């Protein structure tokens, strides 16, 4: 029997409301990937799009054997659709990109070349975003707040588009939490990261399905899933309020002794409200921190991820980890 040729490149693209661009997407992807190697696969994941995207994908799979289609049972969201494609890809290098052709397939050879300069992943930096001013404004605000709350620098010019070695994707796939945001997960696993400025194209057809409500929901999910800093800020606010009560006490007592407060019970009531409000806020914040630690634990993420080195354990692939082994070290 002939030996199967290993796949060098996989392209994973979630598809939603893209029936007008699927054919062009595949055509341009095939042309770009052929410049690198004929050994590639294109995985299009239909996130249960309400239009004819699945029919267009089936047409492409019938014409081009290197195109594979996956249809989800319902709309799960872009980042879960990406996970579905990553679970099925076989390439040594994996490209993740949106389906709307704002991520240009023609940039893939440059990303591939940049990756072979010693990087495990290369992220595309959009030099000039072809989006509305509202989308740009929300993106800047979102990433600024996310950077602050996660204590991790976030670049609004970087999204899903990039090329990733298989061990990077294996590490990302080992994180099976339900709230998924691919760019943040990629940053969490680390590895040698490169960047490449790329052109950002205008959308050739249709409009974005990320409306303000979806963007706000995504932002809230990401903040809850990847940061416990809001809990820490709550504790700090409670301590600050309690500290303010101690400063407020002598002032209120002085006013009472000077006869500036003649309402019975006012002094003790105001002092008690300030002090106990701060105390309760601090206690709630502390409880929240313990809940946050429990939340981190139930995610069941790997304790560590091996990049390179002679201490790799027998039978353990580089770039992956085992939770039990990590717990013993």
Secondary structure as UniProt FT lines:
FT   STRAND          9..15
FT   TURN            19..21
FT   HELIX           22..34
FT   TURN            35..36
FT   STRAND          40..46
FT   HELIX           53..63
FT   TURN            65..66
FT   STRAND          67..71
FT   HELIX           78..86
FT   TURN            87..88
FT   STRAND          93..96
FT   HELIX           105..107
FT   HELIX           108..115
FT   TURN            116..118
FT   STRAND          121..126
FT   HELIX           133..150
FT   TURN            156..157
FT   STRAND          158..165
FT   HELIX           166..173
FT   HELIX           182..189
FT   STRAND          193..198
FT   HELIX           212..226
FT   HELIX           229..257
FT   TURN            258..259
FT   TURN            264..265
FT   HELIX           266..298
FT   TURN            310..311
FT   TURN            314..315
FT   TURN            318..319
FT   HELIX           323..328
//
